[in-house]
């Protein structure tokens, strides 16, 4: 059944609306169709609209909103800034849900420059955190992602987003410290002996995280980017195996480290060229290109790391671009490679006088991001299946492989112009077919669109355990829209 794009505030009990208005003030409980439509803008068709938009300004107001929802049987979907482009933006997973928009909770509560910790609320963006670090901890490296500086640090980490440099696994750097529960009240989580509850609150868990502590890395003294070309697609399995051995030995997130990505030509064309152009310069003009980011505390260590990368991939790379060694503070918050891809099919790109906003500009974006073991031949077979399936749908398979010591994340982007006739329908069909074809061989997206996790993607014993825990913490299923 195709969800309606019409707001449904009438499905929300009037007593719930009255109670929320009493807790937040009428200005922060919105049911007017124009406001709901604006909050429900998305980069793909048929995403459900909010039935009501709640805008709490404090953690206590978040808890009050959840308590009202539990009392009246209304399901709630929390979003941070609503800029979850390609995964659902600020839309809920189902109709007749209240969207809890947390952008007003925008305090950087604390920065500890000695321990390297920043405690942030959901509305704190990457750009805002970078500004705060410049003032209060200038020797710390700000985290960044390809979605740009206006997205939520906490929201991205809770959704297990991918960052730049040592923040590749951003979720591993976050410890939720304050959580609102559907029964009302706030939990304050601390580290100690015994089981660690942190993972319960990632990706649609049974509570709303209102603050979290992020581990910060020291800024490196010097960093460098290397790019190399693979001349033939058949080289991918060997390169993946070589990358695994390199990353297990030398990859890391400390003062010295490296990250590795492999991008196919379609992804690079999407980032660098307007459609339908495809002619890329060397060394980006092969079927795949490798991109290494290196950082170190001194130039001698950086050059040793560079030599390791060169030796590792020399048997398969036929063209290199060695970027300049750069000194000074690393600050990647302006990087928006994902947003550049979103505008590939929009003539003229984003408006010159406004920040990029794929929702506002009707860019078509959908992501499919499975996580695979870093084993050359099996991983390359899965990647080939993804490419083949997307091409069969008449779309460009824009693939970026983020490599870790033991797994890779195959971030597959589908990009189109939502104003083109029939393009929304074609993209939705392609994403559905891609999901189904991969599920047949046991491959699932680790980061689901609209928070909809397929039941078969979770092991049966794990699923039963999580269900039991969620029933205790969220007995009315207020936050159960993703399960």
BAFI-695480 format. One line per 10 residues: their letters; for each residue x, y, z of C-alpha. Coordinates in steps of 0.001 Angstrom, whole numbers, plus 524288, in hexadecimal, padded with zeros to 5 digits. Layout:
A	X Y Z  ... $
END
This chain:
XXXXXXXXXX	80000 80000 80000  8057F 80D58 7FC2D  80587 816EF 807A0  7FDB7 82352 805D9  804D3 83047 804B3  7F9E8 83757 80BDB  7FBBE 83AE2 81A43  7F30E 83357 8238D  7F226 83B65 83017  7E441 83680 83239 $
XXXXXXXXXX	7E9E0 8293B 835D6  7F085 82F2D 841BC  7E796 82F95 84DBF  7E37A 83D67 85115  7E6FC 83B21 85F47  7F4E4 837B7 85B40  7F5F5 84435 8535E  7F0DC 84C1F 85ED4  7FA7E 845B0 86826  805F7 84833 85EF2 $
XXXXXXXXXX	801E8 85669 85D7E  80197 85792 86C34  80F51 851E4 86D35  815D0 858EB 861C0  80D54 864A4 85E98  8047B 8656C 852C0  80F3F 86AC3 849E1  816DF 85E26 84B44  80BC1 854B4 8485C  808D4 85611 839E6 $
XXXXXXXXXX	7FDAD 84FCD 83286  7FBD9 859B6 82798  7FCF3 8530C 81A45  8074A 85C59 814FE  8104F 85A05 8208B  80E62 84B4A 8200E  810DF 84B19 81178  81D69 852E4 8134A  82200 849EA 81E3F  81EC0 83E1D 815C9 $
XXXXXXXXXX	8269A 84215 809D2  82EF2 836BD 80574  8384C 83299 7FAA5  82F4B 827C9 7F5E6  820BF 825A0 7F405  816C4 81F7D 7FD0F  81D7B 8222B 80A05  812D3 82403 8145D  8107A 831BD 81968  81061 8352F 827E6 $
XXXXXXXXXX	802DA 8355A 82DF3  8078C 83F66 837C1  81489 8464F 83983  819B7 847B2 8476E  8250A 850D4 84A3A  829C0 84F51 85837  83439 85887 85D11  83985 8511E 868EF  83BF4 842DD 86C94  830E8 843DB 8767A $
XXXXXXXXXX	82796 8480A 86BA6  82BF7 83C4F 8638F  82896 83359 86EDF  81B73 83A30 8708B  81857 8383C 86219  81B28 829B8 86334  812FF 82889 86F80  8073B 82EB5 8689B  80943 825C5 85CE4  80960 819BD 8659A $
XXXXXXXXXX	7FD16 81E1D 86CA6  7F58E 81FFD 85FF9  7FB71 814FB 857D6  80242 81D9A 84DBA  80EB1 818D0 8475B  819FB 8226E 846BE  82553 823AE 83D41  830EA 82BEF 84205  8396E 83388 83875  844C5 83C87 83B71 $
XXXXXXXXXX	84594 846C0 830AC  83D6E 83F44 826A5  84892 83F61 81CA4  849DA 830A6 81B99  84A3E 83216 80CC9  84884 82596 80512  84435 81DE8 8110A  8374C 824C8 813C4  83AA2 832E4 8175C  83143 836F1 82233 $
XXXXXXXXXX	8263E 82D9B 81E90  820FB 822FF 8279C  8212C 814B7 8236D  81247 81395 823F3  80630 81C27 8232A  7FF1B 821C6 82EEB  80BCD 823E4 83670  8105F 82FB5 83E03  81DB3 834A6 839CC  825FA 83920 84538 $
XXXXXXXXXX	82EDB 8435E 83F1B  83A81 845B1 84808  8417C 850EC 84114  83E7F 85A7C 84C3B  8470E 85238 8552F  85367 8582C 84F87  85CCB 859F7 85AD4  86ADB 85599 85B1C  869DB 8526E 8697D  87820 8501C 86C3C $
XXXXXXXXXX	8854A 84F01 8658F  89059 8489E 86D0E  89CC5 84C37 865A1  8A53B 843A2 86E56  89D98 836EB 86D4A  898FE 83A2B 85F8C  88A4C 83956 861AB  87F02 841BC 85CEE  8715D 84009 8627E  86728 84454 858AD $
XXXXXXXXXX	85869 844AE 85715  8513D 83FE8 84AD9  85044 84D48 84465  85EF8 84F9D 84473  863E1 84F1A 8367B  87168 84B8B 8318D  873A6 859C8 82E1C  86F91 85E75 83B9F  87858 85486 8424B  883D1 8586C 839A5 $
XXXXXXXXXX	881CB 866AE 83D7F  88147 86327 84BE3  88DBD 85B22 84AC1  894D0 86660 84425  89214 86EA9 8501F  89327 864D0 85B29  89BBF 85996 85668  8A354 85E15 84A74  8AC5B 85240 84AAE  8A0F5 848B2 8489B $
XXXXXXXXXX	89D16 843BD 83B1E  88EBD 846CA 83832  886A6 83B59 83334  8809D 83CBC 825AE  8786A 8350C 81BF7  8754F 83635 80D87  867DE 83BD8 8108D  86D98 848EB 81454  86E2A 851D7 82040  85F6C 8538F 82289 $
XXXXXXXXXX	85C89 84588 8268C  85B94 84094 8347E  86793 83AB9 83AFF  85F7F 832D5 84495  8557E 82E8E 83A7A  85FF4 82A12 830FD  86738 82273 83B65  85AD0 81BE2 84074  857A1 817AB 8328E  8656E 81206 83161 $
XXXXXXXXXX	869B0 81BDB 8274F  876E1 81C05 8207D  8803C 8271A 82362  88D00 82C09 81DC7  89AA5 82903 8229E  89B56 8224C 82FE2  88C91 823E2 83179  8899E 81953 82767  880C5 81211 830EA  87A6B 81DC6 83750 $
XXXXXXXXXX	87184 81557 83FA3  87D3B 80F53 8467F  88119 81CF9 84B0C  87415 81FD5 851BA  86F38 81C51 85F33  86106 8204D 8619C  860D7 826B0 86EFE  852B8 82B2D 8707C  846AE 823F0 86B78  8382A 82722 86C74 $
XXXXXXXXXX	82F33 81B59 86E09  82120 819D2 869BB  81C8D 8184E 877B2  821A4 825C5 87ABD  82E1C 829EF 88170  83C57 829FB 87D61  846DC 81FB2 87EA1  854BF 82443 88120  85E0D 819CC 87C2D  86BA4 81875 881C0 $
XXXXXXXXXX	876CA 80F41 87EF2  87959 8047C 888C1  87A71 7F5DD 88A84  870A3 7EC84 884CA  86929 7EC5E 877DE  86A1E 7F87A 86F63  85CA1 7FDF7 86BB3  8618F 807BA 86197  85DFF 7FFDA 85589  84FBE 7FEDC 8599E $
XXXXXXXXXX	84D45 80CE8 855B9  85307 80CBF 8480F  84AB4 80C08 83BC1  83D1C 80CFE 84162  83EF4 807B5 84F10  8352C 80872 85A50  838F3 81626 85EAC  83C13 823A8 8595E  84A2C 827D8 85B4E  84A70 83602 85FD0 $
XXXXXXXXXX	85917 8370B 86208  8653D 82F3F 85EEA  873D6 83019 86101  87C1F 82F8A 854B7  88A4D 82B38 854FB  892EB 83541 84E1A  89FDA 83276 8475E  8ABB9 83B50 847EB  8AE00 84321 83B9F  8B95B 83D47 83405 $
XXXXXXXXXX	8C57C 8451E 8311A  8C527 84119 822D1  8BBDF 83A0F 819A1  8BB51 83603 80B6A  8B20C 83009 80169  8B626 825FB 7F73E  8AE3A 82180 7EB8C  8B0EF 8160D 7E291  8AA48 80FA2 7D6EA  8A69C 8016E 7D4BF $
XXXXXXXXXX	8A6F1 7FEF2 7C636  89D9D 7F347 7C635  8920B 7EF1E 7CEB3  897C7 7E182 7D021  8A25A 7E71B 7D900  898A7 7EA3F 7E3D1  89991 7DD41 7EB7A  8A866 7DDE3 7ECA0  8A813 7EC44 7F06A  89E0C 7E9A9 7FB17 $
XXXXXXXXXX	8A65E 7DEBA 800CE  8B278 7E756 8007D  8AAF9 7F276 806EF  8A669 7E96E 811D5  8B453 7E58E 8152E  8B8E5 7F3B9 814BD  8ADDB 7F8A7 81D5E  8AF55 7EDC5 82750  8BDAE 7F13C 828D2  8BDB4 7FFF6 827AE $
XXXXXXXXXX	8AFD8 80549 8273B  8AB82 80C98 83325  8A51B 81853 8391B  8AFF9 81D47 841C3  8B9FF 827F4 83F4F  8BEF3 82036 8338B  8B5C6 81923 82A61  8AFAD 81761 81D1A  8A283 814FE 816C2  89FE3 80E7B 809B2 $
XXXXXXXXXX	8945E 80FEF 80077  891F3 80A38 7F308  8889E 811BD 7EA20  8836F 80D28 7DD21  882DF 81614 7D14E  8743D 8186A 7D2C5  875F1 81D9A 7E09F  8810E 8268B 7DCA9  8795C 82BA5 7D10D  86DEC 82E6A 7DA2D $
XXXXXXXXXX	876B9 8360B 7E376  87E35 83DBB 7D940  87609 83F3C 7CCEB  86848 8433F 7C8F9  86073 838C4 7C205  8623F 8332A 7B803  870D9 83657 7B7C7  879D2 82AFE 7BB64  88776 82E7A 7B68A  89055 82E84 7C280 $
XXXXXXXXXX	89EB5 8325F 7C2E6  8A99C 828E5 7C6DE  8AAC8 82269 7D085  89C05 8229D 7D24B  898CB 81D1C 7C4ED  899AB 80E98 7C7E9  88E81 8058F 7CBEC  8930D 80765 7DA01  89BF5 81104 7E0CB  8A1E1 8102F 7EE53 $
XXXXXXXXXX	8A21D 81BA6 7F7BE  8AAF2 81B59 803A9  8AAF9 8259A 80E4A  8B735 82598 816CB  8BA37 82D4E 82317  8C56E 82D6F 82CCE  8CC21 83556 83757  8D861 83774 82F2B  8DC59 83739 820E3  8E55C 82B7E 82267 $
XXXXXXXXXX	8DA3A 822F2 82765  8D13A 827E7 81CB5  8DB17 8247F 81231  8DCC3 816C9 8179E  8CDF7 81502 816E5  8CDEA 81A3B 80903  8D869 81080 80509  8D05D 80565 80AC2  8C4A0 80975 802A5  8CCD3 80AB6 7F653 $
XXXXXXXXXX	8D326 7FD6D 7F828  8C63C 7F6E0 7FB98  8BEF6 7FB0D 7EF67  8CA19 7FC60 7E5A2  8C737 7EEF8 7DF62  8B989 7F374 7DB46  8B9DA 80246 7DA49  8BE35 80809 7CD41  8BC9E 81698 7D04B  8BE8B 81E76 7DCBD $
XXXXXXXXXX	8BBD9 82C17 7E1C8  8C38F 82F4A 7EE11  8BD36 83AEC 7F47F  8C574 844E7 7FB9B  8C934 842F7 809C7  8C0C0 84C5E 81182  8C40C 85199 81EE7  8BB00 85763 828D7  8ADE3 85461 82E8F  8A555 84AB9 82747 $
XXXXXXXXXX	897B4 85038 82515  88F48 848D1 81B68  88224 84E84 81F29  88094 85524 811FC  88199 8484C 80A84  8748E 84535 80417  877CD 83A5C 7FA6D  86AD4 8339C 7FCFF  86382 8403A 7FA30  86B03 84292 7ED98 $
XXXXXXXXXX	86649 83546 7E905  85853 838C5 7EC9F  858B1 84411 7E2E3  85E62 83C7F 7D754  8514F 83C79 7D042  84D32 84A40 7D43C  85103 85425 7C9BC  8596D 85EB8 7CFBE  85B48 85798 7DC97  856FB 85D87 7E98A $
XXXXXXXXXX	8529E 86BC1 7EA0F  85E8C 874AB 7EB0C  8589C 87CF2 7F5D5  85420 8722B 7FF22  859DC 86630 805D7  8580E 85960 7FEB6  84B37 852DA 8029A  8476E 846DA 7FA9D  839D1 8468B 800C7  836C3 85489 7FD29 $
XXXXXXXXXX	83C74 85348 7EF83  83583 8467C 7EC3A  841E9 83EB7 7EA4B  83FA8 8302D 7E944  84836 828B4 7F2DD  8473D 81AE5 7F840  851EB 81321 7FF02  85416 8048B 80042  85FA4 801AE 8092D  86298 7F377 80C76 $
XXXXXXXXXX	86E2F 7EFDA 814EE  87634 7E456 80FD3  881BD 7DC70 81501  88E58 7E199 80F16  8914B 7D552 80745  89566 7D874 7F962  88E26 7CEC2 7F0DA  88135 7CDF1 7F86D  880B5 7DCA8 7FA58  88387 7DF44 7EBF8 $
XXXXXXXXXX	878B6 7D5BE 7E834  86F04 7DD18 7F0CD  87370 7EA1C 7EB34  871B6 7E4EC 7DD58  863D4 7E086 7E0C1  86095 7EE39 7E59D  8663F 7F4CC 7D98C  85F6E 7EB58 7D058  8523E 7ECD9 7D700  85285 7FBB0 7D6C8 $
XXXXXXXXXX	856C5 7FC3A 7C88A  84BC6 7F2FB 7C4DD  84268 7FD2D 7CA5F  847F0 807A3 7C167  84EF4 80F16 7CC38  85D1E 811E7 7CF96  86286 80949 7DA8C  86A35 81376 7E22B  87284 80B6C 7EB7B  87BFA 80F5F 7F618 $
XXXXXXXXXX	882BA 80490 7FDC7  88728 80916 80B40  89141 7FF20 80FC2  893AB 7FB4A 81DDC  89D22 7F0EC 822E2  892F6 7E604 82255  8875E 7EB0B 81AA3  88377 7F48E 81010  87765 7FCEC 80EC7  8722D 7FD79 800E4 $
XXXXXXXXXX	86B5B 80AB0 800A7  862E3 80A1D 7F470  85CA8 816D0 7F002  85130 81871 7E6CF  85018 8266C 7E1B8  845D4 82C8E 7D8E7  83DDC 838D6 7D67C  830C0 837D7 7DD5E  82AC5 84137 7D37C  82D75 837D5 7C82F $
XXXXXXXXXX	82109 8304C 7C45E  82124 8225D 7C966  82E62 823CA 7D012  82913 8221C 7DDF7  82232 81588 7DA38  82E2D 81017 7D346  83715 8131F 7DED3  82DC2 80D0F 7E8B9  82CC2 800D4 7E073  83B85 80026 7DF25 $
XXXXXXXXXX	83D9B 80172 7EDCC  8334B 7F715 7F075  8393F 7EDB5 7E693  846E3 7F00D 7EBDB  84249 7ED46 7F9A8  83B69 7E0CC 7F572  84686 7DB96 7ED07  85060 7DD9E 7F7E7  8476D 7D7DD 8024F  846E5 7CB2D 7FA7B $
XXXXXXXXXX	85568 7C956 7FD10  85503 7CE37 80B1B  85988 7DC2E 808B8  85264 7E713 80FFD  85463 7F5A4 811B2  85A96 7F891 81ED4  85442 8060D 81ED5  845F4 804D0 81B07  83DC7 80EA4 81382  83309 814AF 81C00 $
XXXXXXXXXX	837D3 80C2B 82731  8311D 80039 82180  83992 7F4A3 82541  835AC 7E7F9 81E3E  832F4 7DD51 82877  83BBB 7D3B3 82143  8473A 7DD10 8226D  847FF 7DA83 8311C  84BB0 7CD1E 8365E  8400A 7C64A 83CCE $
XXXXXXXXXX	84634 7C52D 84A46  84B02 7D341 849C3  83D81 7D7BB 84571  836C2 7D0B6 850A5  84023 7D66B 85A9A  83E9D 7E446 85584  82FCE 7E2F6 85522  82F8B 7DEED 8636E  8382E 7EA4F 86774  8304E 7F41B 85F85 $
XXXXXXXXXX	8239F 7EF73 8659C  828FF 7F2D3 87300  82E30 8004B 86F43  82350 803BE 865AC  81788 7FB74 869BF  80D9E 8031D 861AC  815DB 8027C 8554E  8166E 81153 85486  823A8 810B3 84DCA  820C9 803E9 846E2 $
XXX	81EAA 80983 83953  82B3B 80393 8343F  828B8 7F5E6 83979 $
END
